[in-house]
Amino acid sequence: MQRHRRKAQIGHSSKILFDGWIENPEGSPDRVVIGNNTIIRGNIFVFPHGGRISIGDWCFVGQNSYIWSSSNIEIGNRCLISHDVNIHDTNGHSINANIRHEQYKEIVYRGHPHDAPDIVASPIKIEDDAWIGFGATLLKGVHIGRGAIVASRSVVTEDVEAWTIVAGNPARLVRRIDPVDPAG
């Protein structure tokens, strides 16, 4: 846990378990903020050229999940991110093959570049009480509404309404569910 304290702001009683990891090459702890009572077993990564990840209170990020940001990823309170989930707010590489190859060489020889002039990124927001099922993928620019459930192995390319279940590739509405008051 101590290895992560200089890379992130970590709330009271939160834990980065043995299989969890925070990568923040730029080093500013305010770029990764984890709320209270949250458990991280996945990989949290902010690119050196930009990115911010905030995870609320009482959240869980499962084993082998990857949350990578070049823009901004905001995860609310009481969210469950199952194992093997991918959440990426960026394409990660240029669509130009020559630029992509040069970027790859830079990563190999010097680490991730501190600039990314033609990489497309767009923020992701996951509201309170959402559940992202195992193996799901959330792509750049999506908004997951409060209490929404993304079924296992789904690929989310568009916004998901609050209190709904989506499934498939691409994810589509399966059904609506009753809203729940977290107070009881």
MARVEX-160832 format. One record per residue: residue in three letters; residue number from 1; x negated, y negated, z of N, C-alpha, C in turn. Coordinates in steps of 0.05 Angstrom, whole numbers, plus 5000, padded with zeros to 4 digits. Layout:
BEGIN
drense=ala	doba=NUM	n.east=X	n.north=Y	n.up=Z	ca.east=X	ca.north=Y	ca.up=Z	c.east=X	c.north=Y	c.up=Z
...
//
This chain:
BEGIN
drense=met	doba=1	n.east=4983	n.north=5024	n.up=5000	ca.east=5000	ca.north=5000	ca.up=5000	c.east=4983	c.north=4975	c.up=5000
drense=gln	doba=2	n.east=4961	n.north=4975	n.up=5015	ca.east=4944	ca.north=4952	ca.up=5016	c.east=4932	c.north=4944	c.up=4989
drense=arg	doba=3	n.east=4928	n.north=4964	n.up=4972	ca.east=4916	ca.north=4959	ca.up=4945	c.east=4935	c.north=4941	c.up=4928
drense=his	doba=4	n.east=4961	n.north=4940	n.up=4936	ca.east=4980	ca.north=4925	ca.up=4920	c.east=4986	c.north=4898	c.up=4932
drense=arg	doba=5	n.east=4979	n.north=4893	n.up=4957	ca.east=4987	ca.north=4868	ca.up=4970	c.east=4975	c.north=4844	c.up=4956
drense=arg	doba=6	n.east=4951	n.north=4846	n.up=4945	ca.east=4939	ca.north=4823	ca.up=4932	c.east=4950	c.north=4819	c.up=4903
drense=lys	doba=7	n.east=4966	n.north=4838	n.up=4894	ca.east=4977	ca.north=4837	ca.up=4867	c.east=5007	c.north=4830	c.up=4866
drense=ala	doba=8	n.east=5020	n.north=4829	n.up=4890	ca.east=5048	ca.north=4825	ca.up=4891	c.east=5057	c.north=4814	c.up=4918
drense=gln	doba=9	n.east=5080	n.north=4802	n.up=4918	ca.east=5093	ca.north=4795	ca.up=4944	c.east=5112	c.north=4818	c.up=4950
drense=ile	doba=10	n.east=5106	n.north=4832	n.up=4972	ca.east=5121	ca.north=4856	ca.up=4980	c.east=5136	c.north=4851	c.up=5006
drense=gly	doba=11	n.east=5162	n.north=4854	n.up=5005	ca.east=5180	ca.north=4849	ca.up=5028	c.east=5177	c.north=4868	c.up=5050
drense=his	doba=12	n.east=5189	n.north=4861	n.up=5073	ca.east=5189	ca.north=4877	ca.up=5097	c.east=5200	c.north=4905	c.up=5093
drense=ser	doba=13	n.east=5186	n.north=4925	n.up=5103	ca.east=5194	ca.north=4953	ca.up=5102	c.east=5195	c.north=4964	c.up=5074
drense=ser	doba=14	n.east=5185	n.north=4950	n.up=5054	ca.east=5183	ca.north=4961	ca.up=5027	c.east=5158	c.north=4978	c.up=5024
drense=lys	doba=15	n.east=5159	n.north=4997	n.up=5006	ca.east=5136	ca.north=5016	ca.up=5003	c.east=5130	c.north=5021	c.up=4974
drense=ile	doba=16	n.east=5104	n.north=5020	n.up=4968	ca.east=5095	ca.north=5030	ca.up=4942	c.east=5083	c.north=5057	c.up=4948
drense=leu	doba=17	n.east=5097	n.north=5078	n.up=4940	ca.east=5088	ca.north=5105	ca.up=4948	c.east=5064	c.north=5114	c.up=4931
drense=phe	doba=18	n.east=5053	n.north=5137	n.up=4938	ca.east=5028	ca.north=5147	ca.up=4925	c.east=5029	c.north=5148	c.up=4895
drense=asp	doba=19	n.east=5053	n.north=5153	n.up=4884	ca.east=5055	ca.north=5155	ca.up=4855	c.east=5065	c.north=5128	c.up=4842
drense=gly	doba=20	n.east=5068	n.north=5108	n.up=4858	ca.east=5076	ca.north=5081	ca.up=4849	c.east=5051	c.north=5065	c.up=4843
drense=trp	doba=21	n.east=5054	n.north=5045	n.up=4826	ca.east=5031	ca.north=5029	ca.up=4819	c.east=5039	c.north=5001	c.up=4810
drense=ile	doba=22	n.east=5025	n.north=4981	n.up=4818	ca.east=5029	ca.north=4953	ca.up=4809	c.east=5005	c.north=4945	c.up=4793
drense=glu	doba=23	n.east=5008	n.north=4937	n.up=4768	ca.east=4986	ca.north=4926	ca.up=4752	c.east=4993	c.north=4897	c.up=4746
drense=asn	doba=24	n.east=4975	n.north=4880	n.up=4754	ca.east=4978	ca.north=4851	ca.up=4751	c.east=4950	c.north=4840	c.up=4744
drense=pro	doba=25	n.east=4941	n.north=4844	n.up=4719	ca.east=4913	ca.north=4837	ca.up=4713	c.east=4907	c.north=4807	c.up=4717
drense=glu	doba=26	n.east=4926	n.north=4790	n.up=4714	ca.east=4922	ca.north=4761	ca.up=4718	c.east=4918	c.north=4755	c.up=4748
drense=gly	doba=27	n.east=4931	n.north=4771	n.up=4765	ca.east=4925	ca.north=4769	ca.up=4794	c.east=4943	c.north=4751	c.up=4811
drense=ser	doba=28	n.east=4961	n.north=4736	n.up=4799	ca.east=4978	ca.north=4719	ca.up=4816	c.east=5000	c.north=4735	c.up=4829
drense=pro	doba=29	n.east=5000	n.north=4738	n.up=4856	ca.east=5020	ca.north=4754	ca.up=4869	c.east=5049	c.north=4745	c.up=4865
drense=asp	doba=30	n.east=5053	n.north=4719	n.up=4858	ca.east=5080	ca.north=4709	ca.up=4854	c.east=5093	c.north=4719	c.up=4828
drense=arg	doba=31	n.east=5077	n.north=4733	n.up=4811	ca.east=5088	ca.north=4744	ca.up=4786	c.east=5102	c.north=4771	c.up=4790
drense=val	doba=32	n.east=5097	n.north=4784	n.up=4813	ca.east=5111	ca.north=4809	ca.up=4821	c.east=5122	c.north=4805	c.up=4849
drense=val	doba=33	n.east=5148	n.north=4804	n.up=4851	ca.east=5161	ca.north=4800	ca.up=4877	c.east=5180	c.north=4823	c.up=4883
drense=ile	doba=34	n.east=5175	n.north=4836	n.up=4905	ca.east=5192	ca.north=4859	ca.up=4913	c.east=5205	c.north=4852	c.up=4940
drense=gly	doba=35	n.east=5231	n.north=4856	n.up=4941	ca.east=5247	ca.north=4849	ca.up=4964	c.east=5242	c.north=4868	c.up=4988
drense=asn	doba=36	n.east=5259	n.north=4867	n.up=5007	ca.east=5258	ca.north=4883	ca.up=5031	c.east=5269	c.north=4911	c.up=5027
drense=asn	doba=37	n.east=5258	n.north=4931	n.up=5041	ca.east=5269	ca.north=4958	ca.up=5042	c.east=5270	c.north=4971	c.up=5014
drense=thr	doba=38	n.east=5252	n.north=4965	n.up=4997	ca.east=5252	ca.north=4976	ca.up=4970	c.east=5229	c.north=4996	c.up=4968
drense=ile	doba=39	n.east=5234	n.north=5017	n.up=4952	ca.east=5214	ca.north=5038	ca.up=4948	c.east=5207	c.north=5039	c.up=4919
drense=ile	doba=40	n.east=5181	n.north=5038	n.up=4913	ca.east=5171	ca.north=5039	ca.up=4886	c.east=5154	c.north=5064	c.up=4882
drense=arg	doba=41	n.east=5163	n.north=5081	n.up=4863	ca.east=5148	ca.north=5105	ca.up=4855	c.east=5140	c.north=5104	c.up=4826
drense=gly	doba=42	n.east=5146	n.north=5082	n.up=4812	ca.east=5140	ca.north=5079	ca.up=4784	c.east=5118	c.north=5059	c.up=4780
drense=asn	doba=43	n.east=5114	n.north=5051	n.up=4755	ca.east=5093	ca.north=5033	ca.up=4746	c.east=5105	c.north=5006	c.up=4740
drense=ile	doba=44	n.east=5095	n.north=4985	n.up=4754	ca.east=5103	ca.north=4958	ca.up=4750	c.east=5079	c.north=4943	c.up=4737
drense=phe	doba=45	n.east=5084	n.north=4931	n.up=4714	ca.east=5062	ca.north=4918	ca.up=4699	c.east=5071	c.north=4891	c.up=4687
drense=val	doba=46	n.east=5055	n.north=4870	n.up=4693	ca.east=5059	ca.north=4844	ca.up=4681	c.east=5035	c.north=4839	c.up=4663
drense=phe	doba=47	n.east=5040	n.north=4832	n.up=4638	ca.east=5019	ca.north=4827	ca.up=4619	c.east=5003	c.north=4802	c.up=4628
drense=pro	doba=48	n.east=4977	n.north=4801	n.up=4622	ca.east=4961	ca.north=4778	ca.up=4629	c.east=4970	c.north=4752	c.up=4616
drense=his	doba=49	n.east=4982	n.north=4753	n.up=4592	ca.east=4990	ca.north=4729	ca.up=4577	c.east=5017	c.north=4719	c.up=4587
drense=gly	doba=50	n.east=5031	n.north=4733	n.up=4604	ca.east=5057	ca.north=4724	ca.up=4615	c.east=5072	c.north=4747	c.up=4627
drense=gly	doba=51	n.east=5093	n.north=4741	n.up=4639	ca.east=5110	ca.north=4762	ca.up=4651	c.east=5115	c.north=4757	c.up=4680
drense=arg	doba=52	n.east=5138	n.north=4765	n.up=4689	ca.east=5146	ca.north=4764	ca.up=4717	c.east=5166	c.north=4786	c.up=4722
drense=ile	doba=53	n.east=5163	n.north=4799	n.up=4745	ca.east=5182	ca.north=4820	ca.up=4753	c.east=5191	c.north=4814	c.up=4782
drense=ser	doba=54	n.east=5217	n.north=4813	n.up=4786	ca.east=5228	ca.north=4811	ca.up=4813	c.east=5247	c.north=4833	c.up=4818
drense=ile	doba=55	n.east=5244	n.north=4847	n.up=4840	ca.east=5262	ca.north=4869	ca.up=4848	c.east=5273	c.north=4862	c.up=4875
drense=gly	doba=56	n.east=5299	n.north=4865	n.up=4878	ca.east=5313	ca.north=4856	ca.up=4902	c.east=5309	c.north=4875	c.up=4926
drense=asp	doba=57	n.east=5327	n.north=4871	n.up=4946	ca.east=5326	ca.north=4887	ca.up=4970	c.east=5340	c.north=4914	c.up=4966
drense=trp	doba=58	n.east=5332	n.north=4934	n.up=4981	ca.east=5344	ca.north=4960	ca.up=4981	c.east=5346	c.north=4973	c.up=4953
drense=cys	doba=59	n.east=5324	n.north=4970	n.up=4938	ca.east=5323	ca.north=4982	ca.up=4911	c.east=5305	c.north=5007	c.up=4911
drense=phe	doba=60	n.east=5308	n.north=5023	n.up=4891	ca.east=5290	ca.north=5046	ca.up=4887	c.east=5282	c.north=5047	c.up=4858
drense=val	doba=61	n.east=5256	n.north=5050	n.up=4853	ca.east=5246	ca.north=5054	ca.up=4826	c.east=5233	c.north=5082	c.up=4826
drense=gly	doba=62	n.east=5243	n.north=5100	n.up=4810	ca.east=5236	ca.north=5128	ca.up=4810	c.east=5209	c.north=5134	c.up=4797
drense=gln	doba=63	n.east=5200	n.north=5158	n.up=4802	ca.east=5175	ca.north=5169	ca.up=4792	c.east=5174	c.north=5167	c.up=4761
drense=asn	doba=64	n.east=5151	n.north=5161	n.up=4751	ca.east=5146	ca.north=5159	ca.up=4722	c.east=5163	c.north=5139	c.up=4708
drense=ser	doba=65	n.east=5174	n.north=5119	n.up=4722	ca.east=5188	ca.north=5098	ca.up=4709	c.east=5168	c.north=5075	c.up=4703
drense=tyr	doba=66	n.east=5173	n.north=5061	n.up=4682	ca.east=5156	ca.north=5039	ca.up=4673	c.east=5172	c.north=5014	c.up=4670
drense=ile	doba=67	n.east=5165	n.north=4993	n.up=4685	ca.east=5177	ca.north=4967	ca.up=4683	c.east=5155	c.north=4948	c.up=4675
drense=trp	doba=68	n.east=5155	n.north=4939	n.up=4649	ca.east=5134	ca.north=4923	ca.up=4638	c.east=5145	c.north=4896	c.up=4629
drense=ser	doba=69	n.east=5132	n.north=4874	n.up=4637	ca.east=5142	ca.north=4848	ca.up=4630	c.east=5121	c.north=4830	c.up=4617
drense=ser	doba=70	n.east=5130	n.north=4817	n.up=4595	ca.east=5115	ca.north=4796	ca.up=4582	c.east=5131	c.north=4770	c.up=4584
drense=ser	doba=71	n.east=5156	n.north=4772	n.up=4593	ca.east=5174	ca.north=4749	ca.up=4596	c.east=5183	c.north=4748	c.up=4625
drense=asn	doba=72	n.east=5207	n.north=4761	n.up=4630	ca.east=5218	ca.north=4761	ca.up=4658	c.east=5237	c.north=4784	c.up=4660
drense=ile	doba=73	n.east=5233	n.north=4800	n.up=4681	ca.east=5252	ca.north=4822	ca.up=4688	c.east=5262	c.north=4816	c.up=4716
drense=glu	doba=74	n.east=5288	n.north=4814	n.up=4719	ca.east=5300	ca.north=4809	ca.up=4745	c.east=5319	c.north=4831	c.up=4752
drense=ile	doba=75	n.east=5313	n.north=4845	n.up=4775	ca.east=5329	ca.north=4867	ca.up=4784	c.east=5342	c.north=4859	c.up=4811
drense=gly	doba=76	n.east=5368	n.north=4860	n.up=4813	ca.east=5382	ca.north=4851	ca.up=4836	c.east=5378	c.north=4869	c.up=4861
drense=asn	doba=77	n.east=5397	n.north=4867	n.up=4880	ca.east=5396	ca.north=4882	ca.up=4904	c.east=5411	c.north=4909	c.up=4901
drense=arg	doba=78	n.east=5403	n.north=4928	n.up=4916	ca.east=5416	ca.north=4954	ca.up=4917	c.east=5417	c.north=4968	c.up=4890
drense=cys	doba=79	n.east=5397	n.north=4965	n.up=4874	ca.east=5396	ca.north=4978	ca.up=4848	c.east=5380	c.north=5004	c.up=4849
drense=leu	doba=80	n.east=5389	n.north=5023	n.up=4835	ca.east=5375	ca.north=5049	ca.up=4833	c.east=5365	c.north=5052	c.up=4804
drense=ile	doba=81	n.east=5339	n.north=5054	n.up=4802	ca.east=5326	ca.north=5059	ca.up=4776	c.east=5315	c.north=5088	c.up=4779
drense=ser	doba=82	n.east=5327	n.north=5107	n.up=4765	ca.east=5320	ca.north=5135	ca.up=4768	c.east=5292	c.north=5140	c.up=4756
drense=his	doba=83	n.east=5284	n.north=5165	n.up=4756	ca.east=5258	ca.north=5173	ca.up=4745	c.east=5257	c.north=5172	c.up=4715
drense=asp	doba=84	n.east=5234	n.north=5168	n.up=4704	ca.east=5229	ca.north=5168	ca.up=4675	c.east=5244	c.north=5146	c.up=4660
drense=val	doba=85	n.east=5249	n.north=5124	n.up=4673	ca.east=5263	ca.north=5102	ca.up=4660	c.east=5242	c.north=5083	c.up=4648
drense=asn	doba=86	n.east=5248	n.north=5071	n.up=4625	ca.east=5232	ca.north=5050	ca.up=4613	c.east=5247	c.north=5024	c.up=4611
drense=ile	doba=87	n.east=5236	n.north=5003	n.up=4622	ca.east=5248	ca.north=4976	ca.up=4621	c.east=5226	c.north=4958	c.up=4610
drense=his	doba=88	n.east=5230	n.north=4948	n.up=4586	ca.east=5209	ca.north=4931	ca.up=4573	c.east=5222	c.north=4907	c.up=4561
drense=asp	doba=89	n.east=5213	n.north=4883	n.up=4569	ca.east=5224	ca.north=4858	ca.up=4559	c.east=5209	c.north=4848	c.up=4534
drense=thr	doba=90	n.east=5193	n.north=4865	n.up=4522	ca.east=5176	ca.north=4857	ca.up=4500	c.east=5172	c.north=4880	c.up=4480
drense=asn	doba=91	n.east=5166	n.north=4872	n.up=4455	ca.east=5158	ca.north=4892	ca.up=4436	c.east=5131	c.north=4904	c.up=4444
drense=gly	doba=92	n.east=5114	n.north=4889	n.up=4457	ca.east=5088	ca.north=4898	ca.up=4467	c.east=5066	c.north=4895	c.up=4447
drense=his	doba=93	n.east=5072	n.north=4895	n.up=4421	ca.east=5052	ca.north=4893	ca.up=4400	c.east=5063	c.north=4877	c.up=4377
drense=ser	doba=94	n.east=5045	n.north=4867	n.up=4360	ca.east=5053	ca.north=4853	ca.up=4336	c.east=5066	c.north=4872	c.up=4316
drense=ile	doba=95	n.east=5084	n.north=4861	n.up=4299	ca.east=5094	ca.north=4878	ca.up=4277	c.east=5075	c.north=4877	c.up=4254
drense=asn	doba=96	n.east=5055	n.north=4859	n.up=4254	ca.east=5035	ca.north=4858	ca.up=4234	c.east=5013	c.north=4878	c.up=4240
drense=ala	doba=97	n.east=5009	n.north=4897	n.up=4222	ca.east=4990	ca.north=4919	ca.up=4226	c.east=4962	c.north=4910	c.up=4232
drense=asn	doba=98	n.east=4952	n.north=4889	n.up=4218	ca.east=4925	ca.north=4880	ca.up=4223	c.east=4922	c.north=4867	c.up=4251
drense=ile	doba=99	n.east=4941	n.north=4851	n.up=4258	ca.east=4940	ca.north=4838	ca.up=4284	c.east=4943	c.north=4860	c.up=4306
drense=arg	doba=100	n.east=4961	n.north=4879	n.up=4302	ca.east=4965	ca.north=4901	ca.up=4321	c.east=4939	c.north=4916	c.up=4325
drense=his	doba=101	n.east=4925	n.north=4922	n.up=4304	ca.east=4899	ca.north=4937	ca.up=4306	c.east=4878	c.north=4920	c.up=4321
drense=glu	doba=102	n.east=4877	n.north=4894	n.up=4316	ca.east=4858	ca.north=4877	ca.up=4330	c.east=4865	c.north=4876	c.up=4360
drense=gln	doba=103	n.east=4891	n.north=4874	n.up=4366	ca.east=4900	ca.north=4874	ca.up=4394	c.east=4892	c.north=4901	c.up=4407
drense=tyr	doba=104	n.east=4896	n.north=4923	n.up=4393	ca.east=4889	ca.north=4949	ca.up=4405	c.east=4859	c.north=4950	c.up=4411
drense=lys	doba=105	n.east=4843	n.north=4940	n.up=4392	ca.east=4814	ca.north=4940	ca.up=4398	c.east=4806	c.north=4923	c.up=4421
drense=glu	doba=106	n.east=4820	n.north=4900	n.up=4424	ca.east=4815	ca.north=4883	ca.up=4447	c.east=4822	c.north=4897	c.up=4473
drense=ile	doba=107	n.east=4845	n.north=4911	n.up=4474	ca.east=4853	ca.north=4926	ca.up=4497	c.east=4832	c.north=4947	c.up=4504
drense=val	doba=108	n.east=4823	n.north=4961	n.up=4484	ca.east=4803	ca.north=4983	ca.up=4489	c.east=4777	c.north=4971	c.up=4500
drense=tyr	doba=109	n.east=4767	n.north=4949	n.up=4489	ca.east=4741	ca.north=4939	ca.up=4496	c.east=4740	c.north=4919	c.up=4518
drense=arg	doba=110	n.east=4762	n.north=4903	n.up=4521	ca.east=4762	ca.north=4882	ca.up=4541	c.east=4786	c.north=4881	c.up=4560
drense=gly	doba=111	n.east=4805	n.north=4898	n.up=4555	ca.east=4830	ca.north=4898	ca.up=4570	c.east=4851	c.north=4882	c.up=4556
drense=his	doba=112	n.east=4875	n.north=4880	n.up=4568	ca.east=4897	ca.north=4867	ca.up=4555	c.east=4890	c.north=4837	c.up=4550
drense=pro	doba=113	n.east=4897	n.north=4827	n.up=4525	ca.east=4890	ca.north=4800	ca.up=4519	c.east=4906	c.north=4780	c.up=4535
drense=his	doba=114	n.east=4895	n.north=4756	n.up=4538	ca.east=4908	ca.north=4735	ca.up=4553	c.east=4925	c.north=4717	c.up=4536
drense=asp	doba=115	n.east=4927	n.north=4724	n.up=4510	ca.east=4945	ca.north=4710	ca.up=4493	c.east=4959	c.north=4730	c.up=4474
drense=ala	doba=116	n.east=4982	n.north=4724	n.up=4466	ca.east=4998	ca.north=4742	ca.up=4448	c.east=5015	c.north=4725	c.up=4431
drense=pro	doba=117	n.east=5003	n.north=4712	n.up=4411	ca.east=5018	ca.north=4692	ca.up=4395	c.east=5042	c.north=4702	c.up=4380
drense=asp	doba=118	n.east=5043	n.north=4727	n.up=4372	ca.east=5066	ca.north=4735	ca.up=4355	c.east=5081	c.north=4759	c.up=4367
drense=ile	doba=119	n.east=5078	n.north=4763	n.up=4393	ca.east=5093	ca.north=4785	ca.up=4406	c.east=5120	c.north=4775	c.up=4416
drense=val	doba=120	n.east=5141	n.north=4788	n.up=4408	ca.east=5168	ca.north=4779	ca.up=4415	c.east=5176	c.north=4790	c.up=4443
drense=ala	doba=121	n.east=5186	n.north=4772	n.up=4460	ca.east=5195	ca.north=4780	ca.up=4487	c.east=5221	c.north=4765	c.up=4493
drense=ser	doba=122	n.east=5238	n.north=4777	n.up=4510	ca.east=5262	ca.north=4764	ca.up=4518	c.east=5270	c.north=4776	c.up=4545
drense=pro	doba=123	n.east=5278	n.north=4759	n.up=4564	ca.east=5284	ca.north=4768	ca.up=4592	c.east=5305	c.north=4790	c.up=4594
drense=ile	doba=124	n.east=5302	n.north=4806	n.up=4615	ca.east=5321	ca.north=4827	ca.up=4622	c.east=5332	c.north=4820	c.up=4650
drense=lys	doba=125	n.east=5358	n.north=4823	n.up=4654	ca.east=5370	ca.north=4819	ca.up=4680	c.east=5387	c.north=4843	c.up=4687
drense=ile	doba=126	n.east=5382	n.north=4854	n.up=4711	ca.east=5399	ca.north=4876	ca.up=4721	c.east=5411	c.north=4866	c.up=4747
drense=glu	doba=127	n.east=5437	n.north=4864	n.up=4747	ca.east=5451	ca.north=4853	ca.up=4770	c.east=5454	c.north=4873	c.up=4793
drense=asp	doba=128	n.east=5462	n.north=4863	n.up=4816	ca.east=5465	ca.north=4880	ca.up=4841	c.east=5481	c.north=4905	c.up=4835
drense=asp	doba=129	n.east=5474	n.north=4926	n.up=4850	ca.east=5488	ca.north=4951	ca.up=4851	c.east=5488	c.north=4968	c.up=4825
drense=ala	doba=130	n.east=5471	n.north=4961	n.up=4806	ca.east=5470	ca.north=4976	ca.up=4781	c.east=5454	c.north=5002	c.up=4786
drense=trp	doba=131	n.east=5460	n.north=5022	n.up=4770	ca.east=5446	ca.north=5048	ca.up=4771	c.east=5437	c.north=5055	c.up=4743
drense=ile	doba=132	n.east=5411	n.north=5058	n.up=4739	ca.east=5400	ca.north=5065	ca.up=4713	c.east=5392	c.north=5094	c.up=4715
drense=gly	doba=133	n.east=5406	n.north=5111	n.up=4700	ca.east=5401	ca.north=5140	ca.up=4701	c.east=5374	c.north=5149	c.up=4689
drense=phe	doba=134	n.east=5366	n.north=5173	n.up=4697	ca.east=5339	ca.north=5183	ca.up=4689	c.east=5336	c.north=5183	c.up=4659
drense=gly	doba=135	n.east=5312	n.north=5175	n.up=4651	ca.east=5304	ca.north=5176	ca.up=4623	c.east=5317	c.north=5154	c.up=4606
drense=ala	doba=136	n.east=5331	n.north=5135	n.up=4618	ca.east=5343	ca.north=5114	ca.up=4602	c.east=5322	c.north=5093	c.up=4594
drense=thr	doba=137	n.east=5328	n.north=5079	n.up=4573	ca.east=5310	ca.north=5057	ca.up=4563	c.east=5326	c.north=5032	c.up=4560
drense=leu	doba=138	n.east=5316	n.north=5010	n.up=4572	ca.east=5328	ca.north=4983	ca.up=4569	c.east=5309	c.north=4966	c.up=4553
drense=leu	doba=139	n.east=5318	n.north=4956	n.up=4531	ca.east=5301	ca.north=4940	ca.up=4513	c.east=5305	c.north=4910	c.up=4518
drense=lys	doba=140	n.east=5286	n.north=4895	n.up=4507	ca.east=5285	ca.north=4866	ca.up=4512	c.east=5312	c.north=4852	c.up=4508
drense=gly	doba=141	n.east=5316	n.north=4832	n.up=4526	ca.east=5339	ca.north=4814	ca.up=4523	c.east=5366	c.north=4824	c.up=4534
drense=val	doba=142	n.east=5367	n.north=4848	n.up=4546	ca.east=5393	ca.north=4858	ca.up=4555	c.east=5399	c.north=4848	c.up=4583
drense=his	doba=143	n.east=5425	n.north=4847	n.up=4588	ca.east=5436	ca.north=4839	ca.up=4615	c.east=5454	c.north=4862	c.up=4624
drense=ile	doba=144	n.east=5447	n.north=4874	n.up=4646	ca.east=5463	ca.north=4896	ca.up=4658	c.east=5480	c.north=4884	c.up=4680
drense=gly	doba=145	n.east=5506	n.north=4885	n.up=4677	ca.east=5525	ca.north=4872	ca.up=4696	c.east=5526	c.north=4886	c.up=4723
drense=arg	doba=146	n.east=5537	n.north=4873	n.up=4742	ca.east=5539	ca.north=4883	ca.up=4770	c.east=5553	c.north=4910	c.up=4770
drense=gly	doba=147	n.east=5542	n.north=4929	n.up=4785	ca.east=5554	ca.north=4955	ca.up=4789	c.east=5555	c.north=4973	c.up=4765
drense=ala	doba=148	n.east=5543	n.north=4964	n.up=4743	ca.east=5543	ca.north=4980	ca.up=4718	c.east=5526	c.north=5006	c.up=4722
drense=ile	doba=149	n.east=5533	n.north=5026	n.up=4707	ca.east=5518	ca.north=5051	ca.up=4707	c.east=5509	c.north=5057	c.up=4678
drense=val	doba=150	n.east=5483	n.north=5061	n.up=4675	ca.east=5472	ca.north=5069	ca.up=4649	c.east=5466	c.north=5098	c.up=4651
drense=ala	doba=151	n.east=5480	n.north=5114	n.up=4635	ca.east=5478	ca.north=5143	ca.up=4636	c.east=5449	c.north=5152	c.up=4628
drense=ser	doba=152	n.east=5442	n.north=5176	n.up=4638	ca.east=5416	ca.north=5187	ca.up=4632	c.east=5411	c.north=5189	c.up=4602
drense=arg	doba=153	n.east=5386	n.north=5183	n.up=4595	ca.east=5376	ca.north=5184	ca.up=4567	c.east=5388	c.north=5164	c.up=4548
drense=ser	doba=154	n.east=5403	n.north=5145	n.up=4559	ca.east=5415	ca.north=5124	ca.up=4542	c.east=5394	c.north=5104	c.up=4534
drense=val	doba=155	n.east=5399	n.north=5091	n.up=4511	ca.east=5381	ca.north=5069	ca.up=4502	c.east=5399	c.north=5044	c.up=4500
drense=val	doba=156	n.east=5392	n.north=5024	n.up=4517	ca.east=5408	ca.north=5000	ca.up=4519	c.east=5395	c.north=4978	c.up=4502
drense=thr	doba=157	n.east=5410	n.north=4970	n.up=4481	ca.east=5401	ca.north=4949	ca.up=4463	c.east=5418	c.north=4924	c.up=4464
drense=glu	doba=158	n.east=5441	n.north=4926	n.up=4478	ca.east=5460	ca.north=4904	ca.up=4481	c.east=5469	c.north=4901	c.up=4510
drense=asp	doba=159	n.east=5480	n.north=4878	n.up=4517	ca.east=5489	ca.north=4874	ca.up=4545	c.east=5509	c.north=4895	c.up=4553
drense=val	doba=160	n.east=5509	n.north=4900	n.up=4579	ca.east=5528	ca.north=4919	ca.up=4591	c.east=5545	c.north=4904	c.up=4611
drense=glu	doba=161	n.east=5571	n.north=4906	n.up=4608	ca.east=5590	ca.north=4892	ca.up=4626	c.east=5589	c.north=4903	c.up=4654
drense=ala	doba=162	n.east=5596	n.north=4886	n.up=4674	ca.east=5597	ca.north=4894	ca.up=4702	c.east=5618	c.north=4917	c.up=4705
drense=trp	doba=163	n.east=5613	n.north=4934	n.up=4724	ca.east=5631	ca.north=4956	ca.up=4731	c.east=5640	c.north=4973	c.up=4707
drense=thr	doba=164	n.east=5620	n.north=4981	n.up=4691	ca.east=5625	ca.north=4999	ca.up=4669	c.east=5604	c.north=5021	c.up=4669
drense=ile	doba=165	n.east=5610	n.north=5042	n.up=4654	ca.east=5591	ca.north=5063	ca.up=4649	c.east=5585	c.north=5063	c.up=4619
drense=val	doba=166	n.east=5560	n.north=5063	n.up=4612	ca.east=5552	ca.north=5065	ca.up=4584	c.east=5535	c.north=5089	c.up=4580
drense=ala	doba=167	n.east=5535	n.north=5100	n.up=4556	ca.east=5520	ca.north=5124	ca.up=4549	c.east=5513	c.north=5125	c.up=4520
drense=gly	doba=168	n.east=5492	n.north=5139	n.up=4513	ca.east=5485	ca.north=5144	ca.up=4485	c.east=5462	c.north=5128	c.up=4475
drense=asn	doba=169	n.east=5457	n.north=5132	n.up=4449	ca.east=5435	ca.north=5118	ca.up=4435	c.east=5446	c.north=5110	c.up=4408
drense=pro	doba=170	n.east=5453	n.north=5084	n.up=4406	ca.east=5452	ca.north=5063	ca.up=4426	c.east=5474	c.north=5066	c.up=4447
drense=ala	doba=171	n.east=5470	n.north=5055	n.up=4470	ca.east=5490	ca.north=5058	ca.up=4492	c.east=5516	c.north=5044	c.up=4485
drense=arg	doba=172	n.east=5538	n.north=5058	n.up=4490	ca.east=5565	ca.north=5047	ca.up=4485	c.east=5582	c.north=5052	c.up=4509
drense=leu	doba=173	n.east=5603	n.north=5036	n.up=4512	ca.east=5621	ca.north=5038	ca.up=4535	c.east=5634	c.north=5065	c.up=4535
drense=val	doba=174	n.east=5633	n.north=5078	n.up=4559	ca.east=5646	ca.north=5103	ca.up=4563	c.east=5672	c.north=5099	c.up=4579
drense=arg	doba=175	n.east=5670	n.north=5083	n.up=4600	ca.east=5694	ca.north=5076	ca.up=4616	c.east=5688	c.north=5054	c.up=4635
drense=arg	doba=176	n.east=5709	n.north=5043	n.up=4646	ca.east=5707	ca.north=5022	ca.up=4667	c.east=5710	c.north=5035	c.up=4694
drense=ile	doba=177	n.east=5698	n.north=5024	n.up=4714	ca.east=5700	ca.north=5034	ca.up=4741	c.east=5709	c.north=5012	c.up=4760
drense=asp	doba=178	n.east=5720	n.north=5021	n.up=4783	ca.east=5731	ca.north=5001	ca.up=4802	c.east=5708	c.north=4986	c.up=4816
drense=pro	doba=179	n.east=5710	n.north=4960	n.up=4817	ca.east=5690	ca.north=4944	ca.up=4832	c.east=5690	c.north=4953	c.up=4862
drense=val	doba=180	n.east=5666	n.north=4950	n.up=4873	ca.east=5662	ca.north=4958	ca.up=4901	c.east=5651	c.north=4933	c.up=4917
drense=asp	doba=181	n.east=5662	n.north=4929	n.up=4940	ca.east=5652	ca.north=4908	ca.up=4958	c.east=5629	c.north=4920	c.up=4975
drense=pro	doba=182	n.east=5605	n.north=4909	n.up=4973	ca.east=5582	ca.north=4921	ca.up=4988	c.east=5585	c.north=4919	c.up=5018
drense=ala	doba=183	n.east=5603	n.north=4901	n.up=5027	ca.east=5607	ca.north=4898	ca.up=5056	c.east=5624	c.north=4921	c.up=5068
drense=gly	doba=184	n.east=5636	n.north=4937	n.up=5050	ca.east=5648	ca.north=4960	ca.up=5062	c.east=5675	c.north=4967	c.up=5052
//
